[in-house]
Amino acid sequence: MDPSDFLLIPFTYSLEKRIRVNVWDDFCEGILLREEFNKWFSDAIQLPCRLIYMPDDSLRKVDRRYAMNEDDITSFSDAYPLLMIAEESLQDLNSRMDIVLPMNRFRPNIVIKGCLPFEEDRMCHFEIKGIDFYGVKLCARCVITTINQDTAERKKEPLKTLYTYRARNNNVYFGQNVLYHGKGMISVGDEITIIDKSEGPVFEVNSNDEIQL
């Protein structure tokens, strides 16, 4: 294998340039890494890009409407530090489509199994290895979910199907945004203890909705 296929990036940075980064409506500080890294990624994807690292002293807060504490933060992620999806939820979605999508199409940090489809919607508070996790907001999905990561091919699914039974206020939802309090390490196979969950279904299927994509 060609050595140029690999890039070694150090974990610590000190002399690199700090710049202002814009993520949606938020502004925070990031560290612009060396030009050799930028060139490697730009050559790999055939688009000009830069590699930016968020240092520990750069604090981007989550939406105050859904925060548990004043100091709840995220990084360069979309809006929250964690996204959780149940395997049963993906199985339910795939059973309604002519194609079968992998879980990585939705980019969750935590994948759970052994529950009902979309039970993660109702998980308000749960615990894994002594760390408290809080489901604070369902994740509204965008057109990125319609793009095959391997081929860059774009189709109408899964949004077309999600609109038939997971739509609200012109958005479709799949997955639960999660905050956490505590420190530690979680691993594949860990058990979840549900401490608090809401009752009843979050969505009701309306097969009469007209969908245009």
Phi, psi and omega in degrees: 000139183293131177302334180289350177286348184243150178225124179264120182242125181290156180276340183244146183221143181218321188261355183289163185282136175267137181226164177271129184245137179250120175237108187055241181265005183260149173235133180212177184256138177226166179252121178278119184279179190296152184299330180297327177290316180301318181295319181300312180292320179298318178293323184293320183255000177060035175216142178292128180208167180229147178262121184234136182247137177266114179287163184297335181271005175262114189246109176255114185278150176285168178306122183301334181293339184239007181285148174271321179228163180297332184261017176291125185230166171225188181243229177276006178296169186308305182205338185223158185289331185223150173231132183239136176221142177271142176302324180295329178292318178293321178298320178297314179297313181297329180292344182261356184243165176275352178240162178243119182261145175279162181297327185293348175299334185256356171056047177282154172272326182236126176244124181247161176211164181095021181227180176284156175303133177065020175293338176298336177304327190258001182279100182278324184209125176216168185229137173228120178050044177079002178260133180271131178239145184228120173280114190247338183196130175297149185268116175284132187258148183244186185291348177301329180292345180270000184257125176288120184295334184276328185244348185068010178286138182243133177229187182275338180271148013266000186297323181302315180285320179300327179296338182281341182210006180225037185250145175201128177052047177067016173239155171244147188236136178205108183107160182240126174285136190231137169254162179217151175230126182121171181231153179154193181231132174248154187221164175301131180098352178295148178271147178253132173254115180277122183262322182209134175215152179283162183257152175080164181290146178277326180234149171240134183289132175235097186287353181270356179296139176266128184244130175229123179231000000 
